[in-house]
Amino acid sequence: MTVVELQTPDDGPFQVRLDQVAGRTFHRVQRLLGVGDAYVVSTPSSTASVRGTAFGVEVVGPGTTYVHTDEGVVGVSQDGQDVDVGAGDAVLTTDEEPPEVHPHGEVLADELGVPYEEVMGHFDDGFGFGQIKQVYPLSAGLGISPDQVLEELDGGMGMGVLKQATDLRTQYGLSFDEFKQKLDAGTSLGQIKQESKDEADKVTGQDKEEADKVTGQDKDKPDLVSGQDKDKGDKVTDQDKEKKEKEDKKDKKDKKEKKDKK
């Protein structure tokens, strides 16, 4: 993303012109632009201009750009063909075909693998497509439903906080309910992270101690078995020796008796 022009004088036109050659961006223009004002995002295949709105621009590939609108209207121009993209709609511009407006929710629903009606239901509740797109990965990371994530957002919890909760669950196994309880109790995010780390280290230490204990028992067991086997072997050897001595005595006795008879 390159800033081509940035002009915000008090008594002149408001001019912002951006060049985007790759990636995905989201823009929110809060003031309605007047005569001579401009907020323009140019990509290799199209140009998007707005008058107070929220919209996203994604350069999908060479000659292909995807523009979607969350609020207001975005004018998209490609090779002299202009279309207006209203809230909830999107347009894909390519070198081969003229721009055609269609519901952005359909594309997002396919990407997320959820019903179109579900996406649009969230949109109708006042959530932007950008938020909706982030909700489903957060839901999986937090172990709660998408509706619960939306409830937290609606209640004032920011995306950044939810992402930190996801990281804590992944790194230290802290559930979202535990995270929220600590947060509601006034514990800072830094303290929650440190406490979670300390608890995880404690559990890891206990697991290591238990593993060492089991390993020690396993190590002693072969020695015990070896000792038992040795004792058994010694016992068998003594029995064999005693048996041989009896046989030798018997042989000597038999020989003596035969000699006496002669």
Secondary structure, DSSP 8 states (H G I E B T S, - for coil): -EEEEEE--SSS--EEEEE--SEEEEEE--S---TT-EEEEE-SS-EEEESS-EEEEEEEETTEEEEEEEESEEEEEETTEEEEEETTEEEEE-SSS---EEEHHHHHHHHHTS-HHHHHHHHHTT--HHHHHHHHHHHHHHTS-HHHHHHHHHTT--HHHHHHHHHHHHHH---HHHHHHHHHTT--HHHHHHHHHHHHHHHHHHHHHHHHHHHHHHHHHHHHHHHHHHHHHHHHHHHHHHHHHHHHHHHHHHHHHHHHH-
